[in-house]
Amino acid sequence: MNRKKIDKNVKETLADFTYKKLKNDIICQVLKPGERINTKQLAKRYGTSEMPIKLALNRLESEHIVERFPRQGIRVKPIDLKEAVEICDIRLMMDLYYVKDIIIAVSHSEFLKQELHNNVNEHLELMRQTYSTNNDKLNEDILLKNHEYDFKFHELYLTSSGNKKIIDVYHKLNPFMYCNYIFNKQSEEKSISGVLEHKMILDAIIEGDEEKVREMLINHHDNTKRTIELILKVENML
């Protein structure tokens, strides 16, 4: 086998590994919003050279998760209230536009229906188990799983629209930073109610009630936006 091809595969594997580690550290706020990235420190932390770190950072920059400044280096993108509100508004417009198509797609696809059901049920179970232990601090595994379930629900919803391009738009909107930043700071009641709102959206889709789906989507997005606004405004006052 060609040596160059082997080396290329190894580099891609390392880049994927460091990309996942970097993204997870940002989700779990090991690397905090606004924090400057030190590639030497990360290479030591992940046990790699700096090259895979740089490749991973390029990918994260294209996803608007980190920012690069001339002569200043790279930092984790800061949490910004105005941007958070705009992202919520754009996501709501996307969700509302495809309601009819999504109801039809889910009614005709047992796979989509089951995937959405599994997502909601497993996410609810995670939340209930998490808070039944009465832990004051959410661990890394819970933060990552919450992100995965929340992200996947909205991805599945938009996948049901049949529009592949809208999935790319959803990914580039970078909702996960706000989802996890807020999740680690909000109450148990708010965390569980957010997943229950997913369940109500799904129930309305399965019922084929277009008006109710729209009502549930607006309620879900409004609650999310209010929570983000409240937490960020309070933090800015401290």
Helices and strands as residue ranges (DSSP letters): H 3-27, H 39-46, H 50-62, E 66-69, E 73-76, H 81-97, H 99-108, H 110-132, H 140-159, H 164-172, H 176-183, H 188-207, H 210-237
